[in-house]
Amino acid sequence: MHAMQYEITLPADYDMGVIRKRVADKGRLLDAHPGLGLKAYLVRERGRQGSPVNQYAPFYLWRTVEGMNGFLWGPGFRGLSADFGRPAVRHWLGAGLTHGAPGTSAASASASEAASPTEAASSTEGAAGPPTTATRETVRLPESADPAEAVERALADLPTHPALHTAAVAVDPSRWELLRFALWHGPAPEDEPGVRYQVLHLSRPELDRLPAGRHW
C-alpha cells in the first residue's frame, strides 16, 4: 500500500464552488481505476472547522505501484497540473490499515453480489453512506525514536470508533514522518488529532483488496 497526497492552496476569496463542481463532474472518473484502493476528494474551506485556508487536497491509498504510476503519468494528473500548476506530491509507504464496520444489511449484501464492481463498492458503504469528513495527522519522529516501535504504537492506536470508515498508517522514510489518516461517517470525533477535511467524493475501486492489519 502507498499513501499519496497533494495540496493545492487557493486564494482566500476563491469560490470553492468551482472545486465542488469539478469533483461532481470528474470524481467518478477514478471509480474503477486499476490499482486504486481509494481516492478521497478532500477540501478545506477558510473559516470552517478551524481552517485558515481554502485548499483542495485529494488523498490516495494505492494498492499497486502500477496504478499510482498510471495516474501520475496519465491524463488525469496532467489535466490537474494544467489547471492549477503541478503540485508537489507527498508519498508515504503504507504500514497498516483498518476498516470500519460496514453496516451492510443482508439485502444490500445480496445486491452487492449481483452488482458491477463500481456499484458493489458503493453498496458496501452500508446504511451509514459514504464518509463525509477526514482527518490527517503527521508527526516527525525524533532521532532517538525507534521507527518500528513508533509504527507499532500508531497501529495499536488506530481508532475503533463506530463512525470510522477507514484508517491507515504510513511512513515517509525520507523525512521519518509518521502519517495517520482516517475517514469518518459524519463529523470526526472531537478528540481526533490532525487537520480536518470535508470529503466531497470517495472513489474506492479496490479498497476491499487492501488487507487490514500490519503490512509487513
FIMAR-837000 format. One record per residue: residue in three letters; chain; x, y, z of N, C-alpha, C in turn. Coordinates in steps of 0.001 Angstrom, whole numbers, plus 500000, padded with zeros to 6 digits. Layout:
<rs>
    r  c    n.px    n.py    n.pz   ca.px   ca.py   ca.pz    c.px    c.py    c.pz
  ALA  A       X       Y       Z       X       Y       Z       X       Y       Z
...
</rs>
This chain:
<rs>
    r  c    n.px    n.py    n.pz   ca.px   ca.py   ca.pz    c.px    c.py    c.pz
  MET  A  500841  498808  500000  500000  500000  500000  500876  501241  500000
  HIS  A  500491  502220  499210  501184  503502  499162  500161  504616  499397
  ALA  A  500499  505541  500290  499662  506716  500524  500232  507901  499747
  MET  A  499359  508753  499257  499789  509879  498419  498826  511044  498622
  GLN  A  499360  512246  498616  498514  513439  498720  499226  514630  498115
  TYR  A  498457  515493  497484  498956  516810  497093  497956  517843  497582
  GLU  A  498482  519017  497921  497660  520095  498487  497756  521317  497584
  ILE  A  496610  521790  497133  496545  522981  496299  495861  524068  497120
  THR  A  496669  524996  497649  496132  526090  498458  495668  527210  497540
  LEU  A  494465  527672  497783  493784  528624  496894  493626  529979  497593
  PRO  A  493387  531059  496824  493235  532387  497441  492106  532424  498474
  ALA  A  492221  533362  499407  491245  533462  500490  489838  533738  499972
  ASP  A  489728  534431  498830  488408  534748  498288  488008  533801  497156
  TYR  A  488674  532667  497047  488394  531722  495960  487006  531108  496141
  ASP  A  486285  530988  495038  484962  530378  495065  485126  528853  495113
  MET  A  484924  528260  496286  485101  526819  496422  484023  526030  495670
  GLY  A  482999  526729  495204  482021  526074  494349  482645  525551  493066
  VAL  A  483738  526194  492637  484450  525728  491438  485023  524333  491688
  ILE  A  485594  524113  492865  486148  522810  493203  485023  521786  493360
  ARG  A  483947  522186  493990  482829  521263  494163  482273  520810  492811
  LYS  A  482169  521738  491869  481681  521366  490542  482677  520462  489826
  ARG  A  483966  520748  489990  484993  519916  489358  484890  518471  489852
  VAL  A  484731  518317  491162  484626  516975  491729  483325  516302  491289
  ALA  A  482233  517063  491266  480959  516488  490830  481033  516009  489387
  ASP  A  481769  516760  488556  481868  516413  487136  482876  515304  486863
  LYS  A  483986  515270  487634  485095  514390  487288  485417  513323  488319
  GLY  A  484828  513425  489506  485191  512489  490569  484957  511035  490199
  ARG  A  483906  510773  489454  483578  509387  489093  484593  508756  488146
  LEU  A  485477  509563  487529  486404  509035  486528  487398  508033  487122
  LEU  A  487625  508088  488434  488545  507142  489070  487809  506056  489853
  ASP  A  486494  505973  489695  485723  504993  490456  486079  503549  490099
  ALA  A  486736  503349  488953  487136  501996  488556  488609  501950  488157
  HIS  A  489423  502884  488655  490827  502954  488250  491597  501752  488780
  PRO  A  492275  500985  487915  493008  499799  488373  494115  500153  489378
  GLY  A  494196  499358  490434  495252  499545  491419  494963  500575  492488
  LEU  A  493839  501283  492398  493497  502320  493374  492674  501726  494502
  GLY  A  493198  501821  495715  492404  501440  496871  491305  502455  497103
  LEU  A  491718  503712  497334  490744  504786  497471  491359  506116  497085
  LYS  A  490496  507017  496625  490831  508431  496483  489740  509212  497183
  ALA  A  490120  509973  498201  489193  510854  498903  489402  512272  498376
  TYR  A  488376  512831  497796  488435  514195  497256  488182  515152  498419
  LEU  A  489256  515708  498953  489201  516479  500193  489320  517978  499934
  VAL  A  488608  518748  500750  488754  520203  500718  488782  520740  502139
  ARG  A  489455  521880  502275  489363  522708  503468  488830  524065  503019
  GLU  A  487955  524634  503825  487386  525949  503497  487717  526927  504612
  ARG  A  488219  528048  504220  488644  529068  505183  487488  529435  506117
  GLY  A  487762  529353  507434  486751  529700  508419  485856  528546  508827
  ARG  A  486030  527358  508219  485238  526191  508588  486131  525138  509224
  GLN  A  485663  524551  510302  486415  523523  511040  487814  524008  511411
  GLY  A  487920  525308  511672  489191  525873  512100  490229  526050  511006
  SER  A  489833  525902  509732  490818  526015  508653  491157  527476  508370
  PRO  A  492454  527806  508263  492851  529170  507903  492941  529375  506390
  VAL  A  492716  528313  505607  492942  528393  504164  491815  527708  503394
  ASN  A  491717  528085  502112  490964  527304  501139  491944  526345  500476
  GLN  A  491564  525088  500378  492517  524101  499862  491787  522911  499248
  TYR  A  492337  522455  498130  491917  521203  497515  493048  520216  497746
  ALA  A  492764  519091  498418  493853  518218  498883  493478  516749  498766
  PRO  A  493357  516198  497559  492987  514782  497414  494004  513853  498085
  PHE  A  493475  512793  498669  494304  511803  499358  494037  510430  498746
  TYR  A  495122  509655  498540  495025  508363  497868  495642  507262  498714
  LEU  A  495054  506080  498654  495694  504849  499085  495755  503937  497868
  TRP  A  496977  503644  497427  497165  502826  496232  497448  501387  496625
  ARG  A  496816  500469  495917  497092  499043  496122  498308  498599  495325
  THR  A  498536  499224  494157  499665  498839  493315  500445  500069  492857
  VAL  A  501751  499888  492666  502591  500950  492122  502183  501256  490681
  GLU  A  501789  500221  489938  501378  500427  488547  500169  501351  488461
  GLY  A  499228  501187  489383  498067  502070  489394  498446  503507  489705
  MET  A  499338  503674  490684  499800  505010  491055  500530  505672  489893
  ASN  A  501431  504928  489253  502153  505487  488119  501218  505804  486964
  GLY  A  500230  504930  486739  499287  505172  485668  498524  506469  485851
  PHE  A  498252  506826  487110  497586  508108  487368  498549  509278  487190
  LEU  A  499724  509183  487819  500660  510319  487794  501146  510638  486379
  TRP  A  501305  509609  485552  501802  509857  484197  500663  509896  483176
  GLY  A  499433  509940  483652  498284  509883  482762  497569  511214  482604
  PRO  A  496433  511201  481896  495726  512445  481580  495103  513135  482787
  GLY  A  494752  512373  483838  494120  512994  484996  495031  513987  485703
  PHE  A  496244  513539  486040  497179  514438  486728  497682  515521  485780
  ARG  A  497802  515187  484510  498213  516183  483521  497180  517312  483454
  GLY  A  495892  516957  483474  494849  517968  483438  494826  518827  484682
  LEU  A  495016  518210  485848  495075  518968  487097  496222  519964  487059
  SER  A  497389  519517  486587  498564  520395  486518  498329  521550  485554
  ALA  A  497620  521295  484465  497325  522365  483510  496406  523412  484124
  ASP  A  495499  522987  485000  494524  523911  485587  495061  524665  486804
  PHE  A  495907  524015  487607  496333  524618  488872  497846  524750  489016
  GLY  A  498622  524306  488035  500062  524192  488200  500384  522837  488816
  ARG  A  501558  522312  488528  501911  520975  489020  502226  521024  490505
  PRO  A  501456  520338  491324  501709  520374  492771  502795  519387  493175
  ALA  A  503423  519669  494307  504312  518679  494916  503460  517539  495446
  VAL  A  503887  516310  495171  503118  515136  495572  503840  514445  496727
  ARG  A  503177  514368  497868  503737  513665  499027  503440  512174  498902
  HIS  A  504364  511346  499414  504254  509904  499265  504735  509244  500548
  TRP  A  503948  508307  501045  504294  507560  502253  504149  506065  501973
  LEU  A  505002  505250  502574  504899  503798  502457  503861  503287  503457
  GLY  A  502930  502497  502965  501870  502003  503828  502390  501045  504889
  ALA  A  501917  501221  506127  502325  500351  507230  501172  499532  507783
  GLY  A  499947  500009  507628  498819  499254  508151  497507  499941  507867
  LEU  A  496427  499196  508020  495097  499665  507642  494055  499008  508527
  THR  A  492985  499743  508793  491825  499144  509441  490573  499630  508736
  HIS  A  489597  498737  508626  488312  499059  508022  487286  499240  509129
  GLY  A  486447  500252  508993  485359  500421  509929  484279  499388  509692
  ALA  A  483307  499343  510602  482199  498400  510452  481403  498762  509213
  PRO  A  481187  497807  508288  480483  498130  507051  479017  498441  507255
  GLY  A  478392  497810  508231  476974  498071  508465  476113  497637  507296
  THR  A  476543  496621  506553  475809  496187  505377  474758  495179  505777
  SER  A  473537  495439  505384  472456  494511  505670  472517  493325  504737
  ALA  A  471743  492260  505052  471718  491090  504190  471202  491451  502808
  ALA  A  470224  492350  502763  469663  492740  501472  470691  493470  500636
  SER  A  471424  494404  501267  472399  495159  500492  473572  494271  500114
  ALA  A  473915  493275  500947  474986  492354  500593  474604  491537  499374
  SER  A  473337  491085  499320  472895  490334  498153  472932  491187  496910
  ALA  A  472553  492464  497062  472595  493371  495918  474022  493573  495455
  SER  A  474985  493606  496416  476384  493807  496059  476895  492665  495200
  GLU  A  476454  491432  495521  476929  490279  494778  476506  490331  493319
  ALA  A  475335  490943  493065  474820  490991  491702  475212  492256  490966
  ALA  A  475882  493185  491643  476172  494490  491051  477504  494466  490323
  SER  A  477735  495533  489532  479039  495727  488906  480036  496084  489989
  PRO  A  481393  496015  489708  482376  496359  490743  482158  497742  491327
  THR  A  481845  498748  490482  481630  500099  490995  480399  500166  491864
  GLU  A  479299  499519  491426  478067  499536  492207  478246  498784  493513
  ALA  A  479004  497670  493453  479231  496893  494671  480017  497697  495688
  ALA  A  481041  498427  495241  481825  499253  496161  480953  500281  496825
  SER  A  480028  500879  496057  479133  501885  496610  478192  501262  497627
  SER  A  477648  500066  497302  476670  499455  498191  477286  499002  499501
  THR  A  478577  498661  499502  479199  498189  500740  479474  499313  501719
  GLU  A  479147  500565  501373  479221  501633  502351  478210  501395  503459
  GLY  A  477156  500611  503167  476173  500298  504177  475231  501461  504440
  ALA  A  474426  501300  505495  473407  502297  505793  473999  503644  506154
  ALA  A  475231  503661  506645  475851  504925  507045  476178  505807  505849
  GLY  A  476251  505238  504654  476595  506021  503475  478085  506275  503389
  PRO  A  478511  507042  502393  479938  507321  502229  480449  508251  503325
  PRO  A  481758  508290  503545  482311  509186  504568  482146  510644  504158
  THR  A  482054  511506  505143  481859  512934  504876  482991  513800  505417
  THR  A  483798  513263  506321  484918  514030  506858  486164  513143  506921
  ALA  A  487324  513797  506997  488599  513083  507097  489509  513830  508047
  THR  A  490438  513101  508650  491477  513704  509487  492825  513158  509045
  ARG  A  493840  514022  509138  495200  513610  508787  496168  514214  509791
  GLU  A  496925  513328  510430  497939  513767  511390  499302  513305  510894
  THR  A  500284  514207  510916  501661  513846  510584  502560  514235  511755
  VAL  A  503499  513325  512070  504402  513523  513198  505805  513178  512747
  ARG  A  506753  514107  512949  508163  513817  512664  508742  513016  513818
  LEU  A  509349  511890  513482  509930  511045  514513  511303  511591  514915
  PRO  A  511544  511780  516203  512857  512289  516638  513954  511275  516367
  GLU  A  515180  511762  516304  516337  510902  516019  516434  509750  517011
  SER  A  516003  509995  518224  516145  508977  519262  515055  507909  519186
  ALA  A  514025  508142  518360  512897  507211  518312  513224  505998  517448
  ASP  A  512712  504862  517844  512799  503648  517031  511598  503662  516084
  PRO  A  511820  503800  514763  510683  503899  513836  509738  502707  513917
  ALA  A  510284  501505  514090  509432  500322  514150  508499  500380  515360
  GLU  A  509034  500829  516499  508196  500941  517695  507130  502017  517503
  ALA  A  507504  503128  516854  506535  504198  516622  505408  503725  515716
  VAL  A  505744  502962  514694  504715  502443  513792  503814  501458  514523
  GLU  A  504403  500591  515323  503603  499615  516073  502615  500331  517000
  ARG  A  503088  501393  517670  502194  502140  518560  501071  502791  517765
  ALA  A  501410  503354  516604  500392  504006  515774  499347  503007  515300
  LEU  A  499798  501813  514945  498850  500777  514523  497950  500352  515674
  ALA  A  498539  500222  516856  497743  499839  518023  496731  500913  518386
  ASP  A  497050  502171  518049  496176  503294  518409  495190  503660  517310
  LEU  A  495139  502870  516222  494170  503188  515174  492765  503199  515769
  PRO  A  491949  504157  515366  490640  504305  516006  489712  503123  515749
  THR  A  488840  502856  516717  487802  501836  516583  486422  502441  516775
  HIS  A  486319  503735  516579  485065  504470  516770  484005  503953  515803
  PRO  A  482734  503880  516230  481692  503383  515326  481488  504234  514075
  ALA  A  481937  505498  514108  481799  506357  512937  482947  506185  511941
  LEU  A  483922  505333  512255  485077  505165  511381  484705  504439  510087
  HIS  A  485196  504952  508977  485070  504269  507686  486352  503491  507375
  THR  A  487502  504182  507361  488796  503581  507064  489877  504380  507776
  ALA  A  490913  503714  508242  492060  504414  508818  493331  503719  508374
  ALA  A  494386  504513  508157  495652  503979  507672  496819  504650  508380
  VAL  A  497915  503896  508489  499183  504410  508995  500217  504225  507889
  ALA  A  501053  505238  507682  502092  505166  506657  503284  505996  507117
  VAL  A  504423  505797  506453  505670  506460  506855  506394  506985  505627
  ASP  A  506903  508216  505734  507815  508770  504730  509221  508635  505293
  PRO  A  510003  507630  504849  511323  507425  505443  512352  508465  505026
  SER  A  512054  509298  504003  512995  510355  503636  512987  511468  504676
  ARG  A  511884  511594  505406  511742  512609  506460  511499  511967  507819
  TRP  A  511370  510643  507859  510945  509917  509045  509718  510595  509652
  GLU  A  508711  510660  508809  507434  511272  509178  506362  510190  509217
  LEU  A  505642  510142  510323  504564  509179  510506  503235  509844  510154
  LEU  A  502448  509170  509344  501143  509671  508907  500048  508790  509474
  ARG  A  499003  509430  509978  497778  508712  510335  496619  509418  509656
  PHE  A  495879  508652  508863  494770  509203  508081  493508  508412  508394
  ALA  A  492375  509121  508505  491113  508439  508785  489965  509119  508057
  LEU  A  489032  508304  507614  487779  508766  507017  486646  508454  507986
  TRP  A  485667  509384  508051  484606  509274  509060  483229  509481  508449
  HIS  A  482278  508716  508969  480866  508970  508686  480408  510099  509611
  GLY  A  480042  511234  509057  479667  512362  509895  480894  513067  510443
  PRO  A  480723  513960  511426  481865  514695  511979  482877  513759  512626
  ALA  A  484156  514084  512481  485194  513322  513172  485068  513550  514680
  PRO  A  485429  512569  515493  485398  512763  516956  486208  513991  517359
  GLU  A  485732  514702  518358  486378  515944  518770  487808  515734  519241
  ASP  A  488092  514556  519804  489438  514317  520327  490375  513729  519271
  GLU  A  489921  513581  518033  490789  513039  516986  491755  514137  516535
  PRO  A  493075  513894  516598  494041  514949  516269  494195  515120  514760
  GLY  A  494811  516243  514380  495190  516454  512990  494326  517451  512249
  VAL  A  494659  517631  510987  493937  518530  510087  492614  517879  509705
  ARG  A  491574  518689  509597  490241  518177  509260  489838  518636  507867
  TYR  A  489199  517718  507157  488769  517975  505780  487306  517588  505594
  GLN  A  486701  518194  504589  485423  517706  504081  485702  516728  502949
  VAL  A  484906  515679  502849  485029  514703  501766  483917  514974  500754
  LEU  A  484302  515367  499537  483308  515651  498504  482899  514406  497733
  HIS  A  483811  513449  497614  483526  512208  496885  484578  511185  497291
  LEU  A  484199  509911  497260  485144  508842  497522  485099  507833  496380
  SER  A  486248  507680  495702  486424  506579  494755  487137  505460  495506
  ARG  A  486623  504238  495436  487204  503159  496236  487159  501832  495477
  PRO  A  487703  501798  494263  487552  500594  493438  488168  499333  494016
  GLU  A  489314  499449  494731  489974  498249  495244  490261  498341  496734
  LEU  A  489472  499132  497438  489687  499265  498883  489537  497919  499581
  ASP  A  488572  497131  499164  488342  495849  499824  489473  494851  499572
  ARG  A  490371  495171  498626  491505  494282  498360  492762  494711  499131
  LEU  A  492676  495828  499849  493769  496229  500733  493598  495491  502061
  PRO  A  494575  494693  502467  494393  493893  503683  494408  494744  504941
  ALA  A  493576  494364  505889  493568  495020  507197  494759  494521  508004
  GLY  A  495157  495339  508968  496239  494957  509859  497594  495459  509371
  ARG  A  498632  494866  509916  500004  495256  509643  500410  494837  508234
  HIS  A  501166  495697  507548  501530  495438  506156  502992  495004  506011
  TRP  A  503470  494184  506890  504782  493562  506721  504853  492310  507581
</rs>
